[in-house]
Amino acid sequence: MVARHAADVRQGDATRGVFANSIVSSRLLSRIAAAAGFAHEETLTGFKWISRVPGLVYGYEEALGYCVAPELVRDKDGISASLLIAELAAAAKAEGKTIFDTLDEIYLVHGLHASDQLSIRVADLGLLDAMMNRLRSDPPESFGGSAIETFVDLAQGSEQLPPTDGLLYLTKDLSRVIIRPSGTEPKLKCYLEVIKSVGSAAELAETRHAARTTLDHILADVREALGL
């Protein structure tokens, strides 16, 4: 919702700009940016990476971090984000809608994106390496009943991203799982996202239920893959 606003207010701006989020954040931002004709970049986790993106006009991370005015605060900033969300809520109310109605409108265009997270706290840090090694040596073949079509070992790095300890899986039905050790706590963190097409507003409730069911199945498969 905030991203769509950022795109709307910059339409016709000759300088344009770049939308960015970390790799563990929702892919919805990339769809919003592409539809509005903006460039989009993914970074490693943390605003120390997002804020470095040249030409940044909007940055976001799944852990409730928003950079809505990088020309003023080039970092996550809850104050400016809260003010903007309040403004968007007021605008929606003036039209007889809620911000949730606005989100539903976005889902109708770009698909319903639903996410969840599994965090596994350990007392022995060696267990984190053991779980990551288990996944590398015996990779899963599917998540949530959908075959894994793309597997990326983020430790190898790429042209877009420097190396980091993490594993990324994309399934045939566009579900995504990213598993990585936390950089700040003794945890293994698993980020899940599913995307479901929505044909009409009448289908939203059913689609939300289907997305939740898929997430639950993926959670069970991730636990099994980790030997939990």
VEXDONU-30221 format. One line per field, with one value per residue (C-alpha): residue in one letter; x, y, z. Coordinates in nm, 4 decimals. Example, Ala and Ser with C-alpha at 12.3 -4.5 7.8 and 13.67 -1.06 7.14 Angstrom:
REM VEXDONU-30221
resn <- (A|S);
x <- (1.2300|1.3670);
y <- (-0.4500|-0.1060);
z <- (0.7800|0.7140);
END
This chain:
REM VEXDONU-30221
resn <- (M|V|A|R|H|A|A|D|V|R|Q|G|D|A|T|R|G|V|F|A|N|S|I|V|S|S|R|L|L|S|R|I|A|A|A|A|G|F|A|H|E|E|T|L|T|G|F|K|W|I|S|R|V|P|G|L|V|Y|G|Y|E|E|A|L|G|Y|C|V|A|P|E|L|V|R|D|K|D|G|I|S|A|S|L|L|I|A|E|L|A|A|A|A|K|A|E|G|K|T|I|F|D|T|L|D|E|I|Y|L|V|H|G|L|H|A|S|D|Q|L|S|I|R|V|A|D|L|G|L|L|D|A|M|M|N|R|L|R|S|D|P|P|E|S|F|G|G|S|A|I|E|T|F|V|D|L|A|Q|G|S|E|Q|L|P|P|T|D|G|L|L|Y|L|T|K|D|L|S|R|V|I|I|R|P|S|G|T|E|P|K|L|K|C|Y|L|E|V|I|K|S|V|G|S|A|A|E|L|A|E|T|R|H|A|A|R|T|T|L|D|H|I|L|A|D|V|R|E|A|L|G|L);
x <- (0.0000|0.2798|0.4770|0.1858|0.1519|0.5249|0.4852|0.1725|0.3234|0.6307|0.4528|0.5836|0.8935|1.1852|1.4272|1.2153|1.4074|1.4496|1.2360|1.4285|1.3753|1.5792|1.5681|1.3574|1.0845|0.7702|0.7956|0.4864|0.7069|0.8775|0.5385|0.4175|0.7416|0.7334|0.3699|0.4507|0.7652|1.0165|1.3401|1.3564|1.6491|1.6880|1.9569|2.0879|1.8995|1.9196|1.8787|2.2540|2.2160|1.8801|1.9829|2.2887|2.0852|2.1582|1.8526|1.6439|1.2953|1.1352|1.2817|1.1210|1.2009|0.9672|1.0672|0.8508|1.1123|1.0152|1.2144|0.9474|1.1472|1.5117|1.5850|1.5198|1.6082|1.8068|1.7240|1.4181|1.2099|0.8899|0.7878|0.7674|0.6140|0.3463|0.2548|0.2217|0.0081|-0.2186|-0.2530|-0.3393|-0.5937|-0.7585|-0.7712|-0.9309|-1.1863|-1.2803|-1.3682|-1.5709|-1.2995|-1.0425|-0.6735|-0.7595|-0.9846|-0.6884|-0.4734|-0.7414|-0.7381|-0.3637|-0.4090|-0.6656|-0.4062|-0.0851|-0.2008|-0.2469|0.0925|0.0872|0.3887|0.4919|0.8101|0.9588|1.2319|1.4245|1.6228|1.9184|2.1426|2.4291|2.5344|2.6754|2.3190|2.2735|2.5593|2.4249|2.0806|2.2223|2.4562|2.1633|1.9732|2.2745|2.3546|1.9939|1.7907|1.4114|1.2335|0.9124|0.7415|0.3679|0.3142|0.4788|0.8069|1.1137|1.2176|1.4914|1.7461|2.0041|2.2827|2.3300|2.6751|2.7948|2.7054|2.5959|2.6270|2.3429|2.4286|2.7472|2.7802|2.5727|2.4860|2.1390|1.9357|1.6571|1.3937|1.1301|0.8556|0.6515|0.3516|0.5723|0.5998|0.9322|1.1297|1.4477|1.6404|1.9285|2.0962|2.0093|2.2825|2.1971|2.0491|2.1112|1.8308|1.7661|1.5106|1.2837|1.0906|0.7891|0.5824|0.3034|0.1337|-0.2240|-0.4083|-0.7396|-1.0063|-1.2485|-1.3186|-1.5663|-1.2780|-1.0585|-1.1771|-1.1395|-0.7983|-0.6779|-0.7841|-0.6028|-0.2884|-0.2973|-0.3407|-0.0430|0.1706|0.0819|0.1823|0.5106|0.5816|0.5368|0.7682|1.0357|1.0281|1.0656|1.3540|1.5312|1.4759|1.2502);
y <- (0.0000|0.2399|0.1284|0.1924|0.5417|0.6009|0.4978|0.7078|1.0318|0.9890|0.9175|1.1622|1.2397|1.2512|1.1339|0.8246|0.6057|0.2566|0.0467|-0.1989|-0.4678|-0.7444|-1.0945|-1.2275|-0.9680|-1.0062|-1.0176|-0.7981|-0.4881|-0.6023|-0.6474|-0.3039|-0.1433|-0.3216|-0.2275|0.1375|0.1345|0.1630|-0.0296|-0.2769|-0.4279|-0.6972|-0.6748|-0.8797|-0.8585|-0.5287|-0.1609|-0.1183|-0.2806|-0.1377|0.2209|0.1880|0.1248|0.4103|0.6160|0.4699|0.6192|0.3498|0.0662|-0.1984|-0.5104|-0.7793|-0.7102|-0.3943|-0.1570|0.1183|0.3917|0.6154|0.9389|0.8501|1.2098|1.2968|0.9778|0.7199|0.4379|0.2652|0.5295|0.4479|0.8103|0.9043|0.5649|0.6029|0.9500|0.8283|0.5281|0.7579|0.9819|0.6833|0.5596|0.9029|0.9129|0.5683|0.6694|0.9746|0.7341|0.5121|0.2460|0.1110|0.0487|-0.3214|-0.2485|-0.0761|-0.3831|-0.6027|-0.3830|-0.4422|-0.8177|-0.8205|-0.6694|-0.8383|-1.1547|-1.2295|-1.2561|-1.4368|-1.4993|-1.6700|-1.7346|-2.0173|-1.9318|-2.2051|-2.0921|-2.3088|-2.3255|-2.4758|-2.2661|-2.5797|-2.6912|-2.4073|-2.5372|-2.8908|-2.7928|-2.5939|-2.8815|-3.1225|-2.9133|-2.8862|-3.2580|-3.3807|-3.1081|-3.1340|-3.2050|-3.0148|-2.7794|-2.7741|-3.0387|-2.8283|-2.9370|-2.7212|-2.5770|-2.3397|-2.3825|-2.1162|-2.1534|-1.7901|-1.8700|-1.8814|-1.5174|-1.3733|-1.0635|-0.9087|-1.0246|-1.0855|-1.4280|-1.4944|-1.8121|-1.8943|-2.1218|-2.0136|-2.2419|-2.1575|-2.4066|-2.4634|-2.2814|-1.9765|-2.0474|-1.9381|-2.0575|-1.8924|-2.0463|-1.8678|-1.8355|-1.5124|-1.2538|-1.1267|-1.4178|-1.7924|-1.8796|-2.0445|-1.8363|-1.9674|-1.7199|-1.8493|-1.6784|-1.8018|-1.6181|-1.6888|-1.5362|-1.3693|-1.3506|-1.1204|-0.9601|-1.2386|-1.4874|-1.3090|-1.4977|-1.8352|-1.7370|-1.6283|-1.9648|-2.1460|-1.9409|-2.0180|-2.3878|-2.3857|-2.2031|-2.4616|-2.7450|-2.5718|-2.5159|-2.8875|-2.9738|-2.7309|-2.8840|-3.2292|-3.1173|-2.9799|-3.3011|-3.1399);
z <- (0.0000|0.0927|-0.2122|-0.4466|-0.3000|-0.3522|-0.7158|-0.7695|-0.6380|-0.8602|-1.1868|-1.4448|-1.2377|-1.4789|-1.2122|-1.1340|-0.8897|-0.7520|-0.5186|-0.3012|-0.0418|0.1185|-0.0301|0.2586|0.2030|-0.0060|-0.3847|-0.4030|-0.4089|-0.7291|-0.8984|-0.7890|-0.9091|-1.2461|-1.3085|-1.2400|-1.4546|-1.1709|-1.1311|-0.8447|-0.6559|-0.3919|-0.1258|0.1616|0.4906|0.6768|0.6030|0.5894|0.2462|0.1402|0.2149|-0.0117|-0.3258|-0.5705|-0.6586|-0.3762|-0.3480|-0.1325|0.0731|0.2867|0.4867|0.6187|0.9803|0.9779|0.8441|0.6002|0.4319|0.2806|0.2538|0.1780|0.0844|0.4529|0.6438|0.4492|0.6895|0.8301|1.0023|1.1867|1.2359|0.8686|0.7835|1.0530|0.9328|0.5755|0.6730|0.8771|0.5717|0.3511|0.6064|0.6119|0.2318|0.2232|0.4864|0.2818|-0.0001|0.2319|0.2452|0.4894|0.4354|0.4203|0.1232|-0.0394|0.0183|-0.1357|-0.4461|-0.4742|-0.4364|-0.7171|-0.9498|-0.8366|-0.6618|-0.2945|-0.1264|0.2097|0.4296|0.7502|0.9412|1.1434|1.3946|1.5708|1.8745|1.9756|2.2810|2.0794|1.7799|1.6221|1.5601|1.3121|1.0978|1.1343|1.0057|0.7140|0.6242|0.6374|0.3846|0.1549|0.1645|0.1458|-0.0264|-0.0230|-0.3515|-0.2810|-0.0388|0.0158|-0.2507|-0.5225|-0.6808|-0.6219|-0.9581|-0.8451|-0.5673|-0.4873|-0.2328|-0.1380|0.0013|-0.3607|-0.4215|-0.7559|-0.9716|-0.7722|-0.4184|-0.2193|-0.0527|0.2587|0.4458|0.3224|0.0975|-0.1374|-0.2870|-0.5480|-0.6255|-0.9389|-0.7885|-0.7082|-0.3366|-0.1898|0.1106|0.2373|0.5258|0.6968|1.0357|1.2139|1.2098|1.5588|1.7572|1.8052|1.5641|1.2332|1.0455|0.7722|0.5577|0.3647|0.0975|-0.1286|-0.4143|-0.5162|-0.8107|-0.7298|-0.9985|-0.8181|-0.4820|-0.4100|-0.4192|-0.1646|0.1454|-0.0243|-0.1611|0.1831|0.3226|0.0413|0.1018|0.4747|0.4035|0.1672|0.4232|0.6881|0.4555|0.3731|0.7426|0.8058|0.5161|0.6349|0.9823|0.8306|0.6085|0.9160|1.1085|1.3674);
END
